[in-house]
Amino acid sequence: MVADRTWDRPALESILAHALSLVGDGEAEALFTARDAALTRFANSRIHQNVAERDATLRMRVVRDGRTGVATTNRLDDEGLTEVVARASATAAMAAPNPNGAPLADPLIALSDPQLGFVPATARADPDLRAAGARAVIAAGDAANLESSGAFSTETGTLAVANSRGMWNAHTVTQAKLLTVMMGENGASGYAQAFGSDVRALDASALGDEAAEKAIRSREAIDLEPGEYPVVLEEYAVATILEYLSWMGFSALAVEEGRSFMELGEQIMGPNVTIWDDGLDASGLPSAIDFEGVPKQRVDLITGGVARAVVHDTATAARAGIASTGHGLPAPNAFGPIAWNLFMAPGSSAKEVMTSGIERGVWVTRFHYVNIVHPRRGVLTGMTKDGTFLIEDGRITRPIRNLRFTQSIPEAFSTIEAIGSETRLVAAEYSGINARVPALRIGRFNFTGATAAEAGA
């Protein structure tokens, strides 16, 4: 853990410039990340943990004669910087030459507002603020005789990149996330999440009411036979689908390797589907630069159902003869670029009336245990969770036990019958990807069964 200090531009320039000066011959990149994070966790309707972490890491990449070496440290004094450069240099000396290795990015200036995505109230959030939010959620669960579990986190993150070609860019952002799962008798289970740059925009009481209402309605669930049904997917479920579409196919490397569903220039989804990535949109969770220091660009991935573009890092862009779109992970890596800041265009439907006209269908709150089955076809499998309901004759009638789905997402997104007029920003559970999405009504969605445990319940 590093000492308490402020990562302003002079401090960052001093650290990164000094580290680069120690490299000597060859090229080098200094990648700095800092994280000031705090978490208040609650379970069994009690706050039971409050933790905080403050750390900073410098990752050095040294490239000499086509050989690359990487080393990291969180010792940022002179001795620590000297040591990390020596380790990266020694690794490069032992590495095999790679003529196709990831090049360093050329210098580009980030022109975005330096305050984009940074909210002082979030950076200053203290345990009392998070505890008050947790208590508001717990109170909603207590009122419905439900046990509440979840977490309220606040974080400030800084990313700075400099290299021997003259690159220098940095960006600091904040984020706040409150989520809960409420559980009770007879299988009651409900979920809700709020997320964004500004902690003041998170309404803990409304979040608690949302999860409690979902849990109350989910009691005494019935079985539903597997099959293909029309579905209404809430924003949580839609965001998870976009997260996995990003992993599967929005990357230029996935297209290069022939494992992406993105047939560029082809109609791959319905004409009412438009999806893009934009790290500079303040209505998402902004990130102005990538891990190579390249300023982010908006990339229109799918427009009117047509695959238009994929995201690039420096390596894939060089092979394609174009500029990076600012979607690089720390290089070198085997993953290629990634679309982190996803958006799906809203439609004109109110979510509350999306069930209209459905004779027999399924309402899905969210998915979990999602896995990629066939990236080339865009096939995912996973489970529904925390609020799955039967739709009959145009209205939600009964809760149903969680179902497993196995579905080509491009095929499902070719049968979208209605798109919500409002969008919600949703954070992925683990990957760091975020998506602002509407709810969807899909004409056909394939459910293949239930978990073994639930099937025997």
N, C-alpha and C positions, 0 to 999 in steps of 0.2 A: 504494500500500500504506500502511495506517495504522500508526501507532506501536503498539508492544506495550502493551496496556492491558486492564483487566478491564471487561466490560460488565455491571456490577451495576446494580441498580435506580436508585440515586442518579445514576450517570453517565448512564444512558439518559434519566431524567426531565429532567436538566439540558439535554441536547442537544435533545430533542424539544420541550420547553417553550420554549426559546429560539428554535428555528426557527419555531414557531407564533406567537410574539410578534412576529416580524418581518413577518408577512403584512399586518396592517392590516385593511381592510374585506374582506368576503366570508368564505367558509369555507375551511378548509385541513385537510389530512391530512399527517402526517409518518410515513413508513414506513421503519423502520430494519432493515437486515439485516446480520449479521456472520457471517463464515465463517473458521474456523481449521482448515485442511485439510492433510493430508499424505498422500503416496502413495509406495509402494515398488513399482516395476514390474520384472517379470522377463520375459525372452524367451530362446529358445534355451538354456533351462535355466541361465540366469545372471541374477543381479540386475544390472540395468544403469542404474537410475535411482532416485533418491530426491529428491523435491521437496516443498516445503511452501509454503503460501500463507496469508497472514493479511490480510484486508481487511474493510472495513465501508462500507456505502453508505446514504445518506439520500436518499429519494425524496419530493419534495414535490408534493402535488396541491393546486392553488388553484382554487376555484370562485367565480366572480363573475357574477351576472346570467345564469346558465345557460351560461356559458362556462367551459371547463376548460383548465387548463394544467398540464403535468407537467415536472419537471426532476429530475435526479439528480446527486449528487456523492459523492466519498469524501474530500473535505476537510471535516473536522468542527470546524475552528476557527471563530472569529467571522467571519472574512472569507469562508470557504467557505460558511457557513450564509447569510450575507447575499447572497452571489452566487447560490446555488441558488434562494432565494426570489425574487430579482429575475427570474431566468430563467423560473421557473414563472409569475410574475405577468405578465411580458411575453407569454408564450405564450397565456395566458388572454385577454389583451386583444386578441390577433389572431385568436382562434378564433371560429368561427361559433357562435351560440347553439344549444344542444341541449336542448330541454325534456324529453327522455327520457334525459338523461345520468345516469350512475351517482351516486346520492346518497351522502353520507357516512353511515357507520354511527352509530346512536345508542349511547350508552355502556352497555356491559354488562360485568360483572366476571367474569373467568375464575375459576371455583371449583375447578379441578383442582389437584392437588398440584404445587407449583412444581418439584419434583424429578422429575416424571414424564418418563421418557425420557432423563434425564441420568445418566450413569454416570461417576464420576470416573476410573475406570481407563481408559476410552476417551479421555477428555479428556487424560489424561497419557501416552497411548501414544507411544512414541518409535521412532526408526528401528531400534533393535536388536530391539524386539518384532516389528515388521513383517518385518524381515529373517529372524528365526527362523521365522516363519510361512511366508514364501516358501521358505526352505530346506527345510522339512518337505514342502511340496508338490513341490518339485523332486526331493527324494529318492525320493518315490513314483514319479515319472515315470522317474527314472534306473533304478530297480529293474526297470522294465518296458521299458527301451530306448526310451523316449518322450521327445520334446522338450516341455518345459513352458513355457508363456507365461501371463502373467496379471498381476494387480495386487492389492495389499493396501492399502486406504485407511482412514484414520480421520479423523473430522471432528467439530467442535463448531460448531453453528449457533445463532444468536440472532435472534429476530424480535421487534420491538417496534413498536407502533402507537399513535399519539395523534392526536386531531383536535380541532377547535375546538368540537365538541359535548360534549366531556368524556370521550371515549373514551381509555382507557389500559389496555393489556394488553401483556405480554411473556412470552416463553417461550424457554428454552434447552434444546437436545437434543443428544445425541451419536449417532453412527452409525459402524459398522465394517463393511467389506465386503471379502471375499476371494473371488476367482474365478480359475479357471484353465481353459485349453484345452490338452489334451495331444494331440500328433500324432505319428504314426510311419509306418512303411512300409505299403504296400498299403492306403492310405486310412484308416488308424487315426485316430480322432478322438473325444475324450471331453471332457465339460464338467462342472464342478461349481461351486457358489456357496454361500457362507455369508454371512449378513447379520443385523444387529440392532444394538441400542443398546449392548450390552455386548461389548466385544472379547474378554473372557475366555471367552465362550460359543462362540467360533469355534474349531472343532477342525481345525487345518490338516492334520494327518496323515490324519484320516478323509476330509477333502475331497480330498486328493491320491489316496488309495486309490480313492475313488469315481470320479474322472475317469480314472484309469489303468485300472480295471476296465472302464469303458465303452469306452475306446479299444481295449483289447486285443480285446474282443468285436466291434468294428466293422470289423476287418480283412477285406479281400477281399469287399467288399459286392457284391451281385448287383442286377440290375434287377428292378423290380416293375412290372407293367403298371398304368396308371392305372385308377381305378375307385372304387367306394364300398366301404369296408371297415369292420369294427369296429376300434376303436382303444383302446389304453391310453395316456393322456396323463400323463406325469409332472408333478410340481408346477411345474417350470419352464415347461412348455408351457401349463398351466392359468393360471398367473399372467400370462403374456403375453396370453392371451385376455381376462382380466378387465381388464387395462390398456387394451386397445382397446375393450372394451365401455364403459369409462368415458369415453374420448374420443368415442365414437359417440353414447352415449345416456343416460348417467346424469345428465346436466346438465339443469336446468330450461330453459335457453336452447335446447337441442336440441329439447326437447318443444315449446316456444313456436314454434320455427321449422319444425316439422313434419318434422324430419329424424331423429327418434329411433325406435328399435324399441320403446321403453317405452310400451305401451298401458296406461295406468294403470287398475288394476282388472281387467285381463284376464289370462288364463292364457297366458303367452308362453313358458314353459319347463316341463319336467317337474315333477311335484309333489315330487320329491326335491331340488330346487334352492332354496337359500336363500343370498342374497348381501346383505351390508350394508357400510356404511362407518362406521368408528369411530376417530377420531383420539385417543381417550382410553384405548384398550385397550393396556395395557402389553405384551401379547404380540405386538403389531405394532411399528411404528416410530411412537411417539406424536407428535402435534403438537396442542397445546392450543388454538391460535387460528389464524385464517386471515389473509390479507394485508390484510384490512380491520380486523383487531383483534377480530373477532367470535369468541366461544368456540365451539368445535366441538361439534356434537351427533351422536349416533349416528343414522344414517338407514338404515332397513330398506328396501333397494331392491327386492329380490325375495324373497318369502316363499312357500314351497311352490309355486314356479313362477309366482306371480301378481305382476305389476308393481305395487308398492305406493307408491313415492315416488321422487323425484329430489332431488338436492342443489341448494341455493340459495345465491346471494350476495345482497348488499344490493339490487342492482338488480332481479333476477328476483323476489325476495321482495316488494319494494314493488309490483311490477306484479301479483303474485298475491294481495296483501293478507295476507301471512303474515310470519313472522319468518325471517330468514336462518338457515340451518343451519350457517353457519361454514365455507363452502367457496369463499370468494372468492379470486380471483387479484388481483394489483395492478390497481386500477381507474384509468381505464377500460380495457377490453380487449374484443377481439372474440370471445374464447373462452367467456366465461361461467364459471360455477362448475365445479369439477372434484372428483371423488371420488378422494382421494389414498390413503386408508388402508382398503384393501379386505379383506374376509374372505368366505370361502365355508364353509358349514357342513360338517363332516366327516360320513362315514357309518360303516359298520360293517365294511368290507372291508379285509383286509390287501393291500397293493399287490402282494405277491409272488404272490398267488393270483388276481389279476384276469384272468390269461390263461386260466383254467380254462373250458373249454367253447367257446373260440373256435377254429373250424376253420381259418380263414385270416384273419389280421388284421395290424395294424401297431402296434408299440410306438414311441412318440415321446418322446424326451428333452426337446427344446425346439424352439421356432420362432424364425426370424429373417426379416428383410426382409418384415415383415408390413405390409400396407396395407389401407386401408378401400376396399371396392368399392361397397357400397350400404348407407349408414348406416340407412336406413329399414327395411331387412330384416335388418340386422345381419350383412351379408356381409363376410368378411375373405378375403384371399389372402396366402400366405406360403410359406416353405420350412421343412422339417424340417432339423435340424442336430445334429451331434455325438452321434450314437447313435440310429439308426433301424433297427428290427429287424422281421423277419418272425415272426409268430406262426402256428404250425401245430399243429393237434391239441392245443391247450391249453398249448403251451409255446413259448418263444422259441427259434427254430432257427438263423436266419442273419441277418447284417446285410444291409440293403438300401440302395441309393443314395438320397440325399436326394430327397424328393418335394415337388412344389408342391401346395398345397391351395387350394381355393376353396369356401367353406362358409358358409352362414347359421348363425351361432352359436346363436340361439334355437332353430332347428330341431335342431341337433346336441344342444343341452342338453335337448331334449325326448325324447332317446333314451338318456339316461344309465342304464346298467344296474347300475353299482356305483360307490360313492364311498369313497375311502380313509378309514380310521379315524384316521389321523394327518395333521397339517398341517405345512406348511413355509412360513416367511417368505421371500419372494423379492422382490428389488429389480428394477425395470425397468431396462433398459440405459441409457436416456437421459432418460426423462420425469420421474423422481423419484417416480412412483407405486410403491407397494409393496402386496403382497397376501399374506395368509396363506391357503393353499389346500391341499386334499387332491389326490391323484391321482384320475383319472376313467377309468372304462371307458364308452365311448360306442358305441352299437349301429351307427351309420352316420356315416361321415365321408368327404367327397369329395376324392379326390386326382386332380389333372388332368394331372400329368406331372412331369418333372424339369427341372432347369436345362439350358440348351443345352450348357454345358461338360460336365456330367456325362453328358448323353445321348450325347455323342460320345466319351466316355472308353472 
